[in-house]
Amino acid sequence: MQINLNSPYTPEVVVVANGDLHHDEETLRLLQVAHHVVVCDGALRRYLELTTRKPDAVVGDGDSVNEEELKRAGVPFTKIADQETNDLTKGVTFAFDKGWKKIAIIGATGRREDHSVGNIFLLPEYYKMGAEVCAYSPHGWLIPFQGDCLLETEVGRELSLFATKELPMSASGVAYPFEQRVFTALWQATLNQVTSPIVKLYSEGIAIVFISQEKR
């Protein structure tokens, strides 16, 4: 897998979750360049405050849908009654079933910590579906991967890794490199820093890499 954060990312679809939505330049650019937009029902009001772009779909279980907002959005509501999944998963699954597999998520974090943590650790599940998925906020990118991963980015960005299973991981091109380490807690591979334009990562299991927007 190769991740290049030095060139603008163009997803097939942006899925808008019910967390914090920001008016920063990159969020607005993603909404402009994505081929499709899917909005979770609880996020629709804030989405309409963020952009005038008409979404392709508004999806969810219907507990947060507002008829006036739907009318403003100009699209019908797609109800997915499955109570075993949250609205973000409903949105991602809807997009994936449409064949839109290059997925950027905004609004995955913020507002409530339990939702943020849950949404972050759903990313490996979407990866297992076959989606090329990432979550973006003005703080940085969260991207799941497995096996070898080459990350092209700017020196000075902060980087954290989260292992979803206790399996070997490696990282080079960072301030604190490691080789075939098995981490037993989520915090143990966090708060590293990029020291080379190309970072080499490896994870035997599915892991999540966070790359900050800011540089030190």
C-alpha positions in Angstrom: 0.0 0.0 0.0 1.2 3.5 -0.8 -0.1 6.7 0.8 1.0 10.0 -0.7 0.0 13.0 1.4 2.1 15.4 -0.8 -0.6 15.5 -3.5 -4.3 16.3 -3.1 -6.5 13.3 -2.3 -9.5 12.8 -4.6 -12.1 10.3 -3.2 -14.9 8.8 -5.1 -17.2 9.6 -2.3 -17.2 11.7 0.9 -19.3 10.2 3.7 -20.4 12.8 6.2 -20.7 11.5 9.8 -22.5 13.1 12.7 -19.4 14.5 14.5 -17.7 17.9 14.2 -17.8 19.4 10.7 -15.2 22.1 10.0 -15.0 24.9 7.5 -11.3 24.4 6.9 -9.8 24.5 3.4 -9.2 20.7 3.1 -12.8 19.8 4.2 -14.3 22.1 1.7 -11.9 20.9 -1.1 -12.9 17.3 -0.4 -16.6 18.1 -0.7 -15.9 19.9 -4.0 -13.7 17.3 -5.7 -15.4 14.1 -4.6 -17.6 12.5 -7.2 -20.3 11.7 -4.7 -21.4 12.8 -1.2 -23.4 10.6 1.2 -24.7 12.3 4.4 -25.7 10.5 7.6 -29.1 11.8 8.7 -27.9 13.3 12.0 -25.3 15.3 10.2 -27.6 16.9 7.6 -28.3 20.2 9.3 -24.5 20.9 9.8 -23.8 19.7 6.2 -26.3 22.2 4.8 -24.5 24.9 6.8 -21.2 23.8 5.4 -21.9 23.7 1.6 -24.5 24.3 -1.0 -23.6 21.0 -2.8 -26.6 18.7 -3.2 -25.7 15.2 -1.7 -26.3 12.0 -3.6 -28.1 10.5 -0.6 -29.0 11.0 3.0 -29.0 7.7 4.9 -29.6 6.4 8.4 -32.2 4.7 10.7 -34.5 7.7 10.6 -34.2 8.7 14.3 -32.6 12.1 13.4 -34.1 12.9 10.0 -35.8 16.3 9.5 -38.3 16.7 6.7 -37.5 20.4 6.2 -33.8 19.7 6.0 -34.4 16.9 3.5 -36.4 19.3 1.4 -33.5 21.7 1.4 -31.1 19.0 0.5 -33.3 18.0 -2.5 -32.8 14.2 -2.1 -35.0 11.4 -0.7 -34.1 9.8 2.6 -32.7 6.2 2.4 -33.8 4.4 5.6 -31.6 1.5 6.7 -33.3 0.0 9.8 -30.3 -2.2 10.9 -29.8 -1.5 14.6 -26.6 -3.5 14.7 -24.7 -0.8 12.9 -24.3 3.0 13.5 -25.2 5.6 10.9 -21.6 6.0 9.7 -21.5 2.3 8.8 -24.8 2.6 7.1 -23.4 5.5 5.0 -20.1 3.7 4.2 -22.0 0.5 3.3 -24.4 2.4 1.1 -21.5 4.0 -0.8 -19.6 0.7 -1.1 -22.7 -1.1 -2.4 -22.9 1.7 -5.1 -19.4 0.7 -6.2 -17.8 3.8 -4.6 -14.8 2.2 -2.9 -12.4 5.1 -2.5 -14.0 6.7 0.6 -13.1 9.8 2.6 -15.0 10.3 5.9 -15.5 13.7 7.5 -17.2 14.3 10.8 -16.1 10.9 12.3 -14.7 12.6 15.4 -15.8 15.3 17.9 -19.0 16.0 19.8 -18.8 12.7 21.9 -15.7 10.7 22.8 -17.5 7.3 22.6 -18.7 8.0 19.1 -15.2 9.2 18.1 -13.5 6.1 19.4 -16.1 3.8 17.9 -15.9 5.5 14.5 -12.1 5.4 14.4 -12.0 1.7 15.2 -14.7 1.0 12.5 -12.1 1.9 9.9 -10.5 -1.5 9.9 -13.9 -3.1 9.4 -14.4 -0.9 6.2 -10.9 -1.9 5.1 -11.8 -5.6 5.5 -14.8 -4.9 3.2 -12.4 -3.9 0.5 -12.8 -0.1 0.8 -9.9 2.3 0.3 -11.0 4.4 3.3 -9.6 7.3 5.4 -11.0 9.7 7.9 -10.1 13.4 7.8 -10.3 16.2 10.3 -8.3 19.5 10.5 -6.0 17.7 12.9 -5.0 15.0 10.4 -5.7 11.7 8.6 -6.6 8.3 10.0 -5.9 5.5 7.5 -6.2 1.7 8.1 -3.6 -0.6 6.5 -2.1 -4.1 6.6 1.2 -5.4 5.4 3.8 -3.1 3.9 2.8 0.6 3.7 4.9 3.4 2.1 3.9 6.8 3.4 5.1 9.9 1.5 4.7 13.0 3.6 6.4 16.1 5.0 9.2 15.8 7.6 8.0 17.1 10.9 4.5 15.7 10.9 3.5 13.8 14.0 2.5 10.1 13.5 0.8 7.5 15.6 0.1 3.9 15.1 -2.7 1.8 16.6 -2.6 -2.0 16.4 -5.9 -3.7 16.5 -4.3 -7.0 17.4 -1.2 -8.0 19.2 0.9 -8.8 16.1 4.3 -7.5 14.9 4.7 -4.0 13.6 7.6 -2.0 12.2 8.3 1.6 11.4 11.3 3.5 9.9 11.7 7.1 8.8 10.4 8.2 12.2 12.0 9.6 15.3 11.5 6.4 17.2 11.9 3.5 14.8 11.0 -0.1 15.7 11.2 -3.5 14.1 8.8 -6.4 14.5 7.5 -5.0 17.8 4.3 -6.4 19.4 2.4 -3.7 21.2 0.0 -4.8 24.0 -1.8 -1.5 24.5 -3.2 1.1 22.1 -1.1 4.0 23.3 2.3 2.3 23.0 3.0 3.2 19.3 1.6 6.7 19.5 3.3 10.2 19.4 6.1 9.5 16.9 7.4 12.0 14.3 8.2 11.8 10.6 12.0 12.3 10.0 12.1 11.1 6.3 10.1 12.1 3.2 9.2 8.4 2.9 8.1 6.4 6.0 8.1 2.7 5.8 5.4 0.9 7.9 4.5 -2.7 8.4 1.8 -4.4 10.3 1.0 -8.1 10.3 -2.6 -7.3 11.4 -4.8 -4.4 10.4 -3.5 -1.2 12.0 -4.5 2.5 11.8 -2.0 5.2 11.2 -2.7 8.8 12.2 -0.7 11.6 10.4 -1.0 15.1 11.7 -1.8 18.1 9.5 0.6 20.3 11.5 4.4 20.0 11.5 6.8 20.5 14.4 
